Amino acid sequence: MSRLRAPQVLGRSVLMAAAVVVVFPVLWVVAAGFRTQISLLMGDFAFTPVLMNFEEVLFSKTSDFLLNYRNSILVGVASTALCLVIGTSAAWSLYRMRWHPWVLHSFLGWAMVFHMIPPIALAGAWYTMARHVGLDNTFLGLILAHTTLNLPMALWLMGVFVRDVPQELVEAARIDGASTPVLLSKVVVPIIRPGLAATAVLTFVFSWNEFAVALNLTMKQTATVPVAIAKFAQDYEIQYTQMAAAAALSIVPALVLLIIGQRFIVSGLTRGAIK
């Protein structure tokens, strides 16, 4: 009996250790937001929590963090919606419209290769292109850039769910005279709703955390949260505690979405393996 339990104990111990490694830096950053600059730099283990860092970040006359928060939500929601619409349509075309196998594999392979390219490698080219077409320092330019970055992931995830839609339902809808838009909206979308939820959560989180492209394509009025956090590192001073407070606040939307959609994410990432 003990031999059977030993691997389970070892596995749980490894998972707990991994959880501590992942969670501890986050907790340290959140705790740093409640400390004074002197306490943090001196490395005091015990400290009296203060709220002045959060007040400075949120309500100071020189802070635009709430504006940056709004910008990130706007860009994240818009780019996520575009990724869902385009990714679902592309997945339906690739898997259900009888393309030759080499077209399917070539397209998915290129999407995977593009997704592996670091965003910083494309930031300069996007800045030049956006400036030429008048989309620099605009929400539209950043939304299109984030859509391009996250579309390969959305395509791969939605492809798993679209592929599993029963062919019998599709044929029955076609017999009833349903066009492709009606088929997708009335038949396919209700079936792949878990996939849409998982893809939406992951796409929004990736857009929310993106920094390099947002830094190049935005200025003060259109900057997102990651760009705003980086601005606490100034030329002659690094405001560590205010940066930590801003980072702690930036975790909230992604954390809420991940808690709500974690079962959809697990389902979406394991569906292919189970099949």
Phi, psi and chi 1 to 4 in degrees:
 res  aa     phi    psi   chi1   chi2   chi3   chi4
   1 MET       -  -41.6 -166.7   70.9  174.8      -
   2 SER   -66.1  -32.5   59.6      -      -      -
   3 ARG   -65.8  -34.5  -67.9 -179.2  179.8  178.6
   4 LEU   -71.7  -32.1  -65.5  176.4      -      -
   5 ARG   -82.4  -23.9  -68.1  179.9  177.9  177.6
   6 ALA   -59.5  -47.3      -      -      -      -
   7 PRO   -61.1  -35.6  -22.9   34.5      -      -
   8 GLN   -65.8  -43.2  -63.4  178.6   -3.4      -
   9 VAL   -63.4  -42.5  172.9      -      -      -
  10 LEU   -64.0  -43.7  178.4   60.4      -      -
  11 GLY   -61.9  -44.0      -      -      -      -
  12 ARG   -66.4  -35.4  -67.6  179.1 -180.0  179.0
  13 SER   -64.8  -41.6  -60.1      -      -      -
  14 VAL   -64.1  -42.4  171.9      -      -      -
  15 LEU   -64.9  -40.3  -69.6  175.8      -      -
  16 MET   -64.9  -40.8  -69.2  179.7   62.2      -
  17 ALA   -64.0  -41.3      -      -      -      -
  18 ALA   -64.0  -39.8      -      -      -      -
  19 ALA   -63.0  -40.0      -      -      -      -
  20 VAL   -64.4  -42.4  170.5      -      -      -
  21 VAL   -61.3  -37.8  171.0      -      -      -
  22 VAL   -78.1  -42.6  172.6      -      -      -
  23 VAL   -80.4  -32.4  173.2      -      -      -
  24 PHE   -58.3  -47.8  177.3   76.5      -      -
  25 PRO   -59.8  -35.5  -22.4   34.0      -      -
  26 VAL   -65.4  -46.7  178.4      -      -      -
  27 LEU   -63.2  -36.1  -64.4  179.4      -      -
  28 TRP   -64.6  -42.5 -172.0   89.8      -      -
  29 VAL   -64.3  -44.5  169.8      -      -      -
  30 VAL   -61.3  -44.3  173.3      -      -      -
  31 ALA   -63.5  -36.3      -      -      -      -
  32 ALA   -63.5  -27.8      -      -      -      -
  33 GLY   -67.3  -20.2      -      -      -      -
  34 PHE  -100.1   11.9  -68.7   94.1      -      -
  35 ARG  -111.0  163.1  -54.4  178.1   68.4  161.2
  36 THR   -84.7  160.6   62.0      -      -      -
  37 GLN   -61.3  -40.8 -171.7   89.4  -24.3      -
  38 ILE   -65.3  -44.8  -64.3  177.1      -      -
  39 SER   -61.1  -39.6  172.9      -      -      -
  40 LEU   -69.1  -44.7 -179.6   64.4      -      -
  41 LEU   -69.4  -29.7  -66.2  178.0      -      -
  42 MET   -80.7  -12.6  -68.1 -176.5   63.9      -
  43 GLY    73.5   29.9      -      -      -      -
  44 ASP   -65.0  131.5  -64.2  -22.7      -      -
  45 PHE   -75.6  -43.0 -178.5   77.6      -      -
  46 ALA   -97.9  136.4      -      -      -      -
  47 PHE  -152.1  158.8   63.9   93.5      -      -
  48 THR   -94.4  119.2  -58.3      -      -      -
  49 PRO   -62.3  140.0  -21.1   33.1      -      -
  50 VAL  -130.3  156.4  -64.1      -      -      -
  51 LEU  -109.1    3.8  -65.2  176.2      -      -
  52 MET   -65.7  -29.1   62.1  179.5 -175.9      -
  53 ASN   -66.5  -43.4  -62.4  -47.3      -      -
  54 PHE   -67.2  -38.4  -67.5   91.4      -      -
  55 GLU   -64.5  -40.0  -65.9  174.2   -7.3      -
  56 GLU   -65.5  -42.4 -179.9   71.0   18.9      -
  57 VAL   -67.8  -41.2  168.4      -      -      -
  58 LEU   -87.5  -38.7  -67.9  174.9      -      -
  59 PHE  -120.4    1.2  -53.2  116.1      -      -
  60 SER   -67.8  146.1  171.5      -      -      -
  61 LYS   -66.8  -22.7  -66.3 -178.1  178.5  179.7
  62 THR   -94.2   -1.0   59.0      -      -      -
  63 SER  -100.6  137.1  175.6      -      -      -
  64 ASP  -113.1   25.1  -63.4  -41.2      -      -
  65 PHE   -64.5  -39.0 -167.3   73.7      -      -
  66 LEU   -64.4  -36.9  -70.3  177.7      -      -
  67 LEU   -64.6  -42.5  175.5   64.1      -      -
  68 ASN   -64.2  -36.0  -56.0  133.0      -      -
  69 TYR   -61.8  -45.4 -137.0   83.3      -      -
  70 ARG   -62.6  -41.4 -175.1 -150.4   66.1 -179.7
  71 ASN   -60.8  -44.5  -64.3  -16.0      -      -
  72 SER   -63.8  -41.2  -76.0      -      -      -
  73 ILE   -63.7  -44.5  -67.3  175.6      -      -
  74 LEU   -61.3  -49.0  174.0   62.7      -      -
  75 VAL   -65.9  -41.8  172.3      -      -      -
  76 GLY   -64.7  -45.1      -      -      -      -
  77 VAL   -66.2  -45.0  170.5      -      -      -
  78 ALA   -66.3  -45.8      -      -      -      -
  79 SER   -67.4  -34.3   61.7      -      -      -
  80 THR   -65.4  -43.2  -62.3      -      -      -
  81 ALA   -61.5  -43.1      -      -      -      -
  82 LEU   -64.1  -41.4  -74.4  175.3      -      -
  83 CYS   -63.1  -39.2  -77.1      -      -      -
  84 LEU   -66.5  -45.7  -68.7  179.8      -      -
  85 VAL   -66.1  -50.4  173.5      -      -      -
  86 ILE   -70.3  -42.3  -60.5  173.6      -      -
  87 GLY   -64.0  -42.0      -      -      -      -
  88 THR   -66.3  -43.7  -56.6      -      -      -
  89 SER   -63.3  -43.3  -57.9      -      -      -
  90 ALA   -66.7  -40.4      -      -      -      -
  91 ALA   -63.6  -40.6      -      -      -      -
  92 TRP   -63.7  -41.5 -179.1  -97.5      -      -
  93 SER   -64.4  -44.4  173.8      -      -      -
  94 LEU   -68.6  -39.0  -71.3  173.0      -      -
  95 TYR   -96.6  -16.4  -75.3  100.4      -      -
  96 ARG  -122.7   -1.9  -65.8  -68.7 -176.2  168.5
  97 MET  -112.0   24.0  -62.7 -171.0   68.7      -
  98 ARG    57.2   45.7  -57.7 -175.8 -176.4  -82.0
  99 TRP   -71.9  154.7  -70.7   97.1      -      -
 100 HIS   -64.4  143.1 -164.5  -80.9      -      -
 101 PRO   -53.0  -35.8  -28.0   35.1      -      -
 102 TRP   -67.5  -30.2   72.7  -95.3      -      -
 103 VAL   -67.0  -46.0  175.6      -      -      -
 104 LEU   -60.0  -51.1  170.5   63.6      -      -
 105 HIS   -68.4  -37.0  -62.4  -47.9      -      -
 106 SER   -65.9  -43.0  -61.5      -      -      -
 107 PHE   -65.2  -46.7 -163.8   87.6      -      -
 108 LEU   -67.1  -36.3  -67.5  177.2      -      -
 109 GLY   -64.5  -43.4      -      -      -      -
 110 TRP   -64.5  -39.1  165.0 -115.6      -      -
 111 ALA   -61.8  -40.1      -      -      -      -
 112 MET   -67.3  -41.9 -179.0  175.0   62.4      -
 113 VAL   -63.8  -43.0  170.6      -      -      -
 114 PHE   -62.9  -38.5  179.8   81.0      -      -
 115 HIS   -66.3  -24.9 -170.2   62.7      -      -
 116 MET   -81.7  -13.1  -64.6  169.5   61.1      -
 117 ILE   -72.8  128.6  -60.7  175.6      -      -
 118 PRO   -61.4  134.7  -20.4   31.6      -      -
 119 PRO   -56.7  -31.1  -24.9   33.8      -      -
 120 ILE   -63.2  -27.2 -171.3   64.3      -      -
 121 ALA   -70.3  -21.8      -      -      -      -
 122 LEU  -103.1   -9.1  -56.0  171.9      -      -
 123 ALA   -61.5  -42.9      -      -      -      -
 124 GLY   -63.5  -43.3      -      -      -      -
 125 ALA   -65.4  -40.8      -      -      -      -
 126 TRP   -65.5  -38.3  -87.7  -22.4      -      -
 127 TYR   -62.8  -45.0  171.5   76.8      -      -
 128 THR   -62.4  -45.0  -57.6      -      -      -
 129 MET   -65.6  -45.0 -179.0  176.5   63.0      -
 130 ALA   -62.9  -36.4      -      -      -      -
 131 ARG   -67.9  -37.0 -171.9  173.9 -176.9 -179.9
 132 HIS   -68.9  -33.4  -79.9  -44.1      -      -
 133 VAL   -98.9    5.1  -61.6      -      -      -
 134 GLY    79.2   24.3      -      -      -      -
 135 LEU  -108.3    6.2  -68.8  179.5      -      -
 136 ASP   -71.6  144.3   57.9  -45.0      -      -
 137 ASN    58.3   37.9 -167.4   28.2      -      -
 138 THR  -130.7  153.0   63.7      -      -      -
 139 PHE   -66.9  -36.0  -69.8  119.4      -      -
 140 LEU   -61.8  -42.9  178.6   58.8      -      -
 141 GLY   -61.7  -43.7      -      -      -      -
 142 LEU   -70.2  -37.3 -173.9   57.1      -      -
 143 ILE   -62.7  -44.5  -70.7  169.4      -      -
 144 LEU   -64.6  -38.3  -66.6  177.4      -      -
 145 ALA   -65.3  -45.3      -      -      -      -
 146 HIS   -66.5  -35.2  -78.4 -166.9      -      -
 147 THR   -62.6  -43.5  -58.6      -      -      -
 148 THR   -63.5  -40.4  -54.8      -      -      -
 149 LEU   -65.6  -40.4  -79.1  174.9      -      -
 150 ASN   -97.5   -7.9  -63.5  -40.0      -      -
 151 LEU   -62.7  -39.8 -171.2   55.8      -      -
 152 PRO   -58.0  -42.8  -26.6   36.0      -      -
 153 MET   -63.6  -42.3  177.5 -176.2   64.8      -
 154 ALA   -63.8  -38.6      -      -      -      -
 155 LEU   -64.3  -44.8  174.6   60.7      -      -
 156 TRP   -65.1  -43.7  -87.6   86.4      -      -
 157 LEU   -66.4  -46.3  -72.7  174.7      -      -
 158 MET   -68.7  -28.3  -67.3  -47.7  -56.0      -
 159 GLY   -61.4  -35.5      -      -      -      -
 160 VAL   -63.0  -41.5  174.0      -      -      -
 161 PHE   -79.2  -41.0  -74.0   87.4      -      -
 162 VAL   -62.4  -37.3  166.6      -      -      -
 163 ARG   -62.9  -27.4 -172.5  176.3   54.0 -164.9
 164 ASP   -91.5   -0.2  -67.5  -19.3      -      -
 165 VAL   -66.2  126.4  174.4      -      -      -
 166 PRO   -57.8  130.6  -23.4   33.6      -      -
 167 GLN   -65.7  -28.3 -176.4   63.3   26.1      -
 168 GLU   -61.8  -40.4  -65.5   78.8    6.1      -
 169 LEU   -66.4  -38.5  -66.0  178.0      -      -
 170 VAL   -64.5  -45.9  176.7      -      -      -
 171 GLU   -65.0  -38.6  -66.9  175.6   -6.1      -
 172 ALA   -63.5  -40.8      -      -      -      -
 173 ALA   -66.3  -38.4      -      -      -      -
 174 ARG   -64.5  -40.9  -69.7  -63.5 -170.2 -172.6
 175 ILE   -62.1  -35.7  -67.9  174.0      -      -
 176 ASP   -76.1   -0.1  -69.7  -21.4      -      -
 177 GLY    90.5   16.4      -      -      -      -
 178 ALA   -72.6  130.8      -      -      -      -
 179 SER   -77.4  170.9   61.2      -      -      -
 180 THR   -60.8  -45.5  -61.2      -      -      -
 181 PRO   -59.9  -41.1  -24.5   34.6      -      -
 182 VAL   -66.7  -41.2  173.5      -      -      -
 183 LEU   -60.5  -44.5  173.7   64.0      -      -
 184 LEU   -66.9  -42.3  -70.7  175.1      -      -
 185 SER   -78.3  -34.8   60.5      -      -      -
 186 LYS   -96.6  -27.0  -59.2  -64.1 -176.8 -179.8
 187 VAL  -113.3  -52.1  178.3      -      -      -
 188 VAL   -74.5  -48.3  177.0      -      -      -
 189 VAL   -58.7  -44.6  169.2      -      -      -
 190 PRO   -60.3  -31.3  -26.0   36.3      -      -
 191 ILE   -75.6  -38.7  -62.9  175.3      -      -
 192 ILE   -95.7   19.5   63.5  174.1      -      -
 193 ARG   -55.8  -41.9 -166.7  171.0  -62.4  169.1
 194 PRO   -59.2  -38.5  -24.3   34.7      -      -
 195 GLY   -65.8  -38.8      -      -      -      -
 196 LEU   -63.1  -41.3  -70.0  171.1      -      -
 197 ALA   -65.3  -45.0      -      -      -      -
 198 ALA   -63.3  -44.7      -      -      -      -
 199 THR   -65.6  -38.7  -55.0      -      -      -
 200 ALA   -63.4  -43.8      -      -      -      -
 201 VAL   -63.4  -49.3  170.7      -      -      -
 202 LEU   -65.2  -41.0  -69.6  175.4      -      -
 203 THR   -64.9  -43.4  -57.6      -      -      -
 204 PHE   -63.7  -42.1 -178.5   86.0      -      -
 205 VAL   -63.6  -43.1  170.4      -      -      -
 206 PHE   -63.6  -41.1  -86.5   76.0      -      -
 207 SER   -66.9  -40.5  175.6      -      -      -
 208 TRP   -62.7  -37.0 -178.9  -88.6      -      -
 209 ASN   -90.0   -7.7  -68.1  -30.1      -      -
 210 GLU   -66.7  133.7 -161.7  -77.1  -41.2      -
 211 PHE  -120.5  -48.3  171.0   72.5      -      -
 212 ALA   -62.0  -48.4      -      -      -      -
 213 VAL   -68.5  -42.0  175.7      -      -      -
 214 ALA   -61.9  -36.1      -      -      -      -
 215 LEU   -63.3  -36.6  179.3   63.7      -      -
 216 ASN   -82.4  -29.4  -78.1  -89.0      -      -
 217 LEU  -100.2   -3.7  -64.5 -175.6      -      -
 218 THR  -124.0  162.8   62.3      -      -      -
 219 MET  -128.4 -158.8  -64.2 -179.1   68.4      -
 220 LYS   -57.6  -46.7 -177.9  176.9 -179.3 -179.7
 221 GLN   -78.3  -18.0  -65.2  -59.7  -43.0      -
 222 THR  -116.7    5.2   55.5      -      -      -
 223 ALA   -65.0  147.8      -      -      -      -
 224 THR   -98.6  178.4   56.9      -      -      -
 225 VAL   -60.9  -48.2  167.9      -      -      -
 226 PRO   -57.8  -37.0  -25.7   35.5      -      -
 227 VAL   -67.0  -40.5  177.3      -      -      -
 228 ALA   -63.9  -39.4      -      -      -      -
 229 ILE   -64.0  -40.9  -66.4  175.2      -      -
 230 ALA   -63.5  -25.4      -      -      -      -
 231 LYS   -72.9  -10.7  -69.4 -179.0  179.2  178.4
 232 PHE   -73.8  -13.3  -72.6  104.0      -      -
 233 ALA   -91.6   96.1      -      -      -      -
 234 GLN   -97.1 -179.4  -58.2  173.7   -1.6      -
 235 ASP   -64.7  -42.1  -67.1  -23.1      -      -
 236 TYR  -113.9    1.2  -57.9  101.6      -      -
 237 GLU  -157.1  141.0  178.3 -173.2   14.1      -
 238 ILE  -113.8  113.9  -59.7  179.4      -      -
 239 GLN   -84.7   81.6  -60.4  171.2  -37.8      -
 240 TYR   -61.2  -47.0  -67.8  106.3      -      -
 241 THR   -69.6  -37.7   53.1      -      -      -
 242 GLN   -69.2  -36.4  -66.3 -179.8   20.2      -
 243 MET   -63.5  -40.7 -178.0 -177.4  -66.4      -
 244 ALA   -65.5  -39.6      -      -      -      -
 245 ALA   -63.7  -43.1      -      -      -      -
 246 ALA   -64.6  -39.6      -      -      -      -
 247 ALA   -64.6  -39.6      -      -      -      -
 248 ALA   -63.4  -41.1      -      -      -      -
 249 LEU   -67.3  -31.9  -68.3  171.5      -      -
 250 SER   -71.0  -18.8   71.3      -      -      -
 251 ILE   -73.8  -26.6  -63.2  172.8      -      -
 252 VAL   -57.5  -53.9  175.4      -      -      -
 253 PRO   -60.5  -46.3  -21.5   33.6      -      -
 254 ALA   -64.1  -38.7      -      -      -      -
 255 LEU   -64.8  -43.2 -177.8   61.8      -      -
 256 VAL   -62.4  -45.5  171.3      -      -      -
 257 LEU   -63.6  -41.0  -76.9  177.2      -      -
 258 LEU   -66.4  -37.4  -71.2  173.9      -      -
 259 ILE   -66.4  -42.6  -68.0  174.9      -      -
 260 ILE   -68.8  -41.2  -65.2  174.4      -      -
 261 GLY  -105.5   16.6      -      -      -      -
 262 GLN   -63.9  -36.9   60.5  179.2  -20.6      -
 263 ARG   -69.7  -31.6   64.9 -172.6 -177.5   94.8
 264 PHE   -70.3  -37.1  -62.6  114.6      -      -
 265 ILE   -64.2  -46.7  -63.8  174.8      -      -
 266 VAL   -60.8  -42.5  173.3      -      -      -
 267 SER   -63.1  -42.0  174.5      -      -      -
 268 GLY   -68.4  -37.2      -      -      -      -
 269 LEU   -80.3  -21.6  -65.3  178.2      -      -
 270 THR  -104.6   -6.4   59.1      -      -      -
 271 ARG   -59.1  -45.1  178.4   69.8   65.7   87.0
 272 GLY   -63.7  -39.6      -      -      -      -
 273 ALA   -66.5  -39.1      -      -      -      -
 274 ILE   -66.8  -42.2  -66.6  175.0      -      -
 275 LYS   -63.6      -  -63.5  -67.1  -73.0 -174.1
